[in-house]
Amino acid sequence: MPQQDPSAGDPATHATTTVERGSFAVARCTCGWSGPARRSRDRARTDARSHVLTPTS
């Protein structure tokens, strides 16, 4: 069973950014998480905010 990072649920440890790749935007986090590629930058930012509120890694 993989060990979980004890700070994984702490929003302070998650710093997200939005990276553009051509016509797509991808949300990324310092914890290693990345969201799906989106054509909408706003949707990528929403993915990032959702990740910070409910981190999955």
PAGUZA-794531 format. One line per field, with one value per atom (N, C-alpha, C): x, y, z; residue in one letter; residue number from 1; chain; atom name. Coordinates in pm, 1 decimal. Each point is the difference from the previous one (the first is absolute). Layout:
BEGIN
x	X; ...
y	Y; ...
z	Z; ...
res	a; ...
n	NUM; ...
chain	A; ...
atom	CA; ...
This chain:
BEGIN
x	85.4; -85.4; 89.9; -20.7; 83.5; -28.1; 104.9; -16.3; -51.4; -84.5; -52.5; 76.5; 17.4; 64.1; -91.9; 47.2; -86.3; -50.1; 68.0; -45.3; -88.2; -38.0; -77.6; -133.7; -59.3; -128.1; 11.8; 119.2; 22.9; 8.6; -99.8; 2.0; 123.6; 65.1; 117.8; 116.6; -0.8; 108.9; -25.2; -112.7; -35.9; 3.2; 98.3; 10.8; -27.6; -110.0; -40.1; 35.4; 18.6; 23.5; -78.5; -12.7; -62.5; 104.5; 21.5; 100.3; -71.5; 43.9; -61.1; 82.9; -68.5; 62.4; -80.5; 47.1; -75.3; -132.3; -109.0; -131.4; -63.7; 77.5; -51.5; 67.2; -70.0; 53.5; -8.0; 102.3; 5.9; 30.9; -76.2; 27.5; 101.7; 98.9; 103.4; 19.8; 50.0; 23.2; 140.5; 54.6; 133.1; 5.4; -115.0; -2.7; 13.8; -2.6; 12.4; -129.0; -110.1; -129.7; -6.1; -69.7; -31.4; -139.6; -72.1; -136.4; -3.1; -118.3; -13.5; 23.8; 37.6; 17.7; -136.9; -9.7; -127.3; 18.4; -98.3; 3.4; -32.0; -70.2; -38.3; 100.8; 65.0; 93.2; -74.6; -122.0; -78.9; -30.8; -28.1; -27.8; 126.1; 115.6; 125.9; 24.0; -29.9; 15.0; -98.1; -120.8; -98.4; 49.6; 61.5; 59.2; 104.6; 82.9; 104.9; -60.7; -102.0; -64.5; -63.8; -62.3; -61.7; 105.4; 115.8; 107.8; 48.9; 15.2; 48.2; -101.4; -128.8; -102.3; -16.7; 19.0; -13.1; 113.2; 122.6; 116.6; -14.3; 48.6; -10.2; 134.9; 107.5; 131.8; 80.9
y	-117.8; 117.8; 124.0; 93.4; 120.3; 91.6; 62.7; 95.2; 131.5; 64.3; 128.7; 110.7; 107.8; 118.5; 57.0; 16.3; 51.6; 140.3; 75.5; 135.6; 5.3; -115.0; -3.0; 71.2; -1.4; 66.4; 146.3; 51.6; 137.5; 90.6; 88.5; 87.0; 88.8; 26.2; 86.3; -65.0; -132.1; -69.2; -17.5; 48.7; -14.0; 136.3; 19.0; 123.7; -35.2; 50.4; -34.1; 109.9; -42.0; 91.3; -51.3; 84.0; -39.6; 14.3; -107.4; -3.6; -11.9; 79.2; -7.2; -86.7; -85.7; -87.3; 13.4; 85.3; 25.1; 65.6; -58.8; 58.0; -57.7; -74.1; -61.1; 58.8; -6.4; 42.0; -119.7; -16.7; -110.8; 57.0; -41.8; 39.2; -97.3; 51.5; -83.5; 44.3; -92.2; 27.6; -43.8; 62.8; -35.3; -140.2; -59.5; -135.9; -105.4; 42.5; -94.4; -22.4; 46.2; -15.4; 87.7; -48.0; 84.6; -36.0; 101.1; -19.7; -32.3; -23.4; -27.8; 125.5; -19.0; 113.4; 58.7; 130.4; 68.5; 108.2; 20.3; 112.3; 130.6; -10.5; 116.6; 22.4; 116.1; 32.1; 8.8; 54.0; 12.3; -137.3; -96.8; -136.1; -61.8; 26.0; -49.5; 62.6; 129.3; 65.6; -58.5; -33.6; -63.3; -136.5; -76.7; -129.3; 19.7; 102.6; 27.8; 34.2; 85.5; 36.1; -123.0; -84.4; -121.7; -91.8; -8.7; -83.4; 50.9; 129.5; 56.3; -26.8; 6.9; -21.8; -147.4; -89.3; -143.2; -73.2; 10.9; -62.3; -151.8; -55.9; -144.0; -68.4; 75.9; -64.4; 72.7
z	0.0; 0.0; 0.0; -94.5; -4.3; 117.6; 47.9; 109.0; -54.7; 77.2; -41.0; 69.4; -70.9; 54.7; 107.9; 124.8; 105.5; -26.5; -84.3; -28.9; -124.5; -56.7; -123.9; 13.7; 119.0; 18.3; 39.1; 13.6; 41.8; -122.5; -21.9; -117.5; -8.5; 112.3; -1.6; -74.0; -13.1; -68.2; -149.3; -47.9; -140.8; -68.4; -86.2; -77.2; -146.1; -51.7; -136.1; -99.4; -123.9; -111.0; -119.9; -99.6; -125.2; -109.4; -74.7; -105.5; -133.8; -97.1; -132.1; -91.8; -73.7; -99.8; -127.8; -89.2; -123.0; 33.5; -46.0; 27.7; 126.1; 78.9; 121.5; 123.6; 112.5; 129.2; 94.2; 82.7; 94.7; 138.0; 99.5; 137.9; 57.0; 73.2; 62.4; 143.9; 81.1; 141.2; 38.6; 103.1; 47.9; 59.4; 31.5; 54.4; -109.2; -127.4; -110.4; -76.9; 53.3; -66.4; -124.4; -101.6; -115.3; -47.5; -41.5; -46.7; -148.3; -51.9; -142.5; -83.5; -124.5; -91.5; -31.5; 7.0; -23.6; -105.9; -82.5; -93.7; 73.2; 110.3; 78.5; 113.1; -0.4; 109.1; 132.5; -5.0; 121.0; 59.6; -83.7; 48.6; 61.1; -57.9; 57.0; 137.0; 13.5; 130.8; 101.6; -44.7; 88.3; 45.5; -91.6; 37.0; 109.0; -14.3; 98.5; 136.1; 1.3; 126.6; 65.6; -79.8; 54.4; 61.2; -65.1; 51.6; 135.5; 13.5; 126.0; 112.4; -32.7; 101.9; 34.9; -97.9; 23.5; -70.3; 52.7; -66.6; -7.4; -111.6; -19.6; 9.8; 16.5; 15.1; 102.9
res	m; m; m; p; p; p; q; q; q; q; q; q; d; d; d; p; p; p; s; s; s; a; a; a; g; g; g; d; d; d; p; p; p; a; a; a; t; t; t; h; h; h; a; a; a; t; t; t; t; t; t; t; t; t; v; v; v; e; e; e; r; r; r; g; g; g; s; s; s; f; f; f; a; a; a; v; v; v; a; a; a; r; r; r; c; c; c; t; t; t; c; c; c; g; g; g; w; w; w; s; s; s; g; g; g; p; p; p; a; a; a; r; r; r; r; r; r; s; s; s; r; r; r; d; d; d; r; r; r; a; a; a; r; r; r; t; t; t; d; d; d; a; a; a; r; r; r; s; s; s; h; h; h; v; v; v; l; l; l; t; t; t; p; p; p; t; t; t; s; s; s
n	1; 1; 1; 2; 2; 2; 3; 3; 3; 4; 4; 4; 5; 5; 5; 6; 6; 6; 7; 7; 7; 8; 8; 8; 9; 9; 9; 10; 10; 10; 11; 11; 11; 12; 12; 12; 13; 13; 13; 14; 14; 14; 15; 15; 15; 16; 16; 16; 17; 17; 17; 18; 18; 18; 19; 19; 19; 20; 20; 20; 21; 21; 21; 22; 22; 22; 23; 23; 23; 24; 24; 24; 25; 25; 25; 26; 26; 26; 27; 27; 27; 28; 28; 28; 29; 29; 29; 30; 30; 30; 31; 31; 31; 32; 32; 32; 33; 33; 33; 34; 34; 34; 35; 35; 35; 36; 36; 36; 37; 37; 37; 38; 38; 38; 39; 39; 39; 40; 40; 40; 41; 41; 41; 42; 42; 42; 43; 43; 43; 44; 44; 44; 45; 45; 45; 46; 46; 46; 47; 47; 47; 48; 48; 48; 49; 49; 49; 50; 50; 50; 51; 51; 51; 52; 52; 52; 53; 53; 53; 54; 54; 54; 55; 55; 55; 56; 56; 56; 57; 57; 57
chain	A; A; A; A; A; A; A; A; A; A; A; A; A; A; A; A; A; A; A; A; A; A; A; A; A; A; A; A; A; A; A; A; A; A; A; A; A; A; A; A; A; A; A; A; A; A; A; A; A; A; A; A; A; A; A; A; A; A; A; A; A; A; A; A; A; A; A; A; A; A; A; A; A; A; A; A; A; A; A; A; A; A; A; A; A; A; A; A; A; A; A; A; A; A; A; A; A; A; A; A; A; A; A; A; A; A; A; A; A; A; A; A; A; A; A; A; A; A; A; A; A; A; A; A; A; A; A; A; A; A; A; A; A; A; A; A; A; A; A; A; A; A; A; A; A; A; A; A; A; A; A; A; A; A; A; A; A; A; A; A; A; A; A; A; A; A; A; A; A; A; A
atom	N; CA; C; N; CA; C; N; CA; C; N; CA; C; N; CA; C; N; CA; C; N; CA; C; N; CA; C; N; CA; C; N; CA; C; N; CA; C; N; CA; C; N; CA; C; N; CA; C; N; CA; C; N; CA; C; N; CA; C; N; CA; C; N; CA; C; N; CA; C; N; CA; C; N; CA; C; N; CA; C; N; CA; C; N; CA; C; N; CA; C; N; CA; C; N; CA; C; N; CA; C; N; CA; C; N; CA; C; N; CA; C; N; CA; C; N; CA; C; N; CA; C; N; CA; C; N; CA; C; N; CA; C; N; CA; C; N; CA; C; N; CA; C; N; CA; C; N; CA; C; N; CA; C; N; CA; C; N; CA; C; N; CA; C; N; CA; C; N; CA; C; N; CA; C; N; CA; C; N; CA; C; N; CA; C; N; CA; C; N; CA; C; N; CA; C; N; CA; C
